[in-house]
Amino acid sequence: MGLGPWEEIDVQDVWTGSPALSPPIGAPLPGRLAKPRREGLTVVMDKGLGLAATRDVLEVAAAHVDLWKLAFGTAALYPARLLQEKIALVRSYGVDPYPGGTFIEAAYLQGRVPAVFAYVRRMGFAAVEISDGTIRLARHERRALIRAAREAGLRVLAEVGKKDPDRQPPPEALAEQGLLDLEDGAEYIIVEARESGKGVGIYDKAGEVKEDSLAVLAGALPVDRVIWEAPQKPQQQALILRFGANVSLGNVPPGEALALESLRQGWRGDTLALVT
């Protein structure tokens, strides 16, 4: 079958985003939810992009990114005006920015949580991550942090798990904590995997999914309220194959957001193979 003659492209179509330039085929794996959505979230982990680099990612991938995390405690290191500009930029593309959980853990250690929640709101962040990946929080302290964040008008993402590979709680404990956090008002539960995705949470030291741990968590928690940190492509693929295109994934490198969406929709060989 011939491909047919080349057609002349109308320059006006290019500038207006005319449907004439949309691909004449649909996603190989149908059913992917469009924004705004409550599941199938993509959470980017930004370790320090400037405004130009942030804009570049958003121009290409904002339609496929839901939350934008300023990793670790990096939110404390930006010049104030630049941070405000960056937060406003991210929000202008329909993406909700938030500071990493370590930022709030440091606030807790310094007894400055109320002031930091007020600061987070003032700077324009949309959410906070409540975690005890490094510190220790009693049940009532964690509950109080979640409720205080909600009262401050912030979305709450509650992370379960420890950052130290030698201090990993059993998956049953993570599931129990996640259920309590949801009961206390958290919007989503994040399952810790760190930047490396190795030796933490549902991953072994090589970064492979521990199926037994995954099964425990998936069996106990409402999967549509879980964000699985999955910084590596094989991890993203494994979770998509397990839960489908609308599984929520976090710690995605900014430059990999479009590649992840390709996996979700079947535009990569790894998932296109499912329809062959």
Secondary structure by P-SEA (a helix, b strand, c coil): cccccbbbbcaaaaaacccccccccccccccccccccccbbbbbbbccccaaaaaaaaacccccccbbbccccccccccaaaaaaaaaaaaaacbbbbbcaaaaaaaaaaccaaaaaaaaaaacccbbbbbcccccccaaaaaaaaaaaaaabbbbbbbbccccccccccaaaaaaaaaaaaaacccbbbbccccccccccccccccccaaaaaaaaaaccccccbbbbcccaaaaaaaaaaccccbbbccccccaaaaaaaaaacccaaaaaaac
